[in-house]
Amino acid sequence: MNEEEQAAPHSQEDLSKLINLSETVGGCATRKYLNEKVTPALLNGMRMIAVRKPENPLRVLGEYLIEQSESDEVPKSK
């Protein structure tokens, strides 16, 4: 197991230690940040793979997100 795998949370309990769900659900800064910076690109990428149904959807989604991260503009969610 490499260092990255050891550092990754392995259970719901581990995740809950990293994320305060009551703040996230309540619209705290974390949720606002994700909604502004991540959600639009993620939703657009998920729509793309739902339509195209590629053989390796996670790879296609990952590549799409990398492309979006390299662009200057955050895509608008449709």
C-alpha positions in Angstrom: 0.0 0.0 0.0 1.5 3.4 -1.0 1.4 6.6 1.1 -1.6 8.0 -0.8 -3.7 4.9 -0.2 -2.8 5.0 3.5 -3.8 8.6 3.8 -7.1 8.1 2.0 -10.2 7.7 4.3 -11.3 4.1 4.3 -14.7 4.3 5.9 -17.7 6.6 6.4 -16.3 7.3 9.9 -13.0 8.4 8.5 -14.8 10.7 6.0 -17.0 12.2 8.7 -13.8 13.2 10.6 -12.7 15.2 7.6 -16.0 16.8 6.7 -18.4 18.5 9.0 -21.7 17.4 7.5 -23.9 19.8 9.5 -21.9 22.7 8.1 -21.8 21.3 4.6 -25.6 20.7 4.5 -26.2 24.1 6.1 -24.5 26.0 3.3 -21.2 26.8 5.0 -18.1 28.1 3.1 -17.1 24.5 2.1 -20.4 23.9 0.4 -20.4 27.3 -1.3 -16.8 26.7 -2.5 -17.7 23.3 -4.0 -20.9 24.6 -5.6 -18.9 27.4 -7.2 -15.7 25.6 -8.2 -16.5 21.9 -8.6 -20.2 21.1 -9.0 -20.7 22.7 -12.5 -17.8 20.9 -14.1 -18.7 17.6 -12.3 -22.4 17.8 -13.4 -21.5 18.6 -17.0 -19.0 15.7 -17.1 -21.5 13.3 -15.6 -24.1 14.4 -18.2 -21.5 13.8 -20.9 -20.7 10.2 -19.8 -24.4 9.5 -19.3 -25.1 10.3 -23.0 -21.9 8.8 -24.5 -21.8 5.7 -22.2 -18.0 5.2 -22.6 -16.4 1.9 -21.8 -14.4 3.4 -19.0 -16.6 6.2 -17.6 -14.4 7.1 -14.7 -11.4 7.7 -16.9 -13.4 9.8 -19.4 -14.9 11.8 -16.5 -11.4 12.3 -15.0 -10.0 13.4 -18.3 -12.9 15.8 -18.8 -12.3 17.3 -15.3 -8.6 17.7 -16.0 -9.5 19.6 -19.3 -11.8 21.8 -17.3 -9.2 22.5 -14.7 -6.9 23.7 -17.4 -9.4 26.1 -18.9 -9.7 29.7 -17.6 -13.5 29.5 -17.1 -15.6 27.4 -14.8 -18.4 25.8 -16.9 -22.0 26.8 -16.1 -24.3 24.0 -15.0 -27.1 23.5 -17.5 
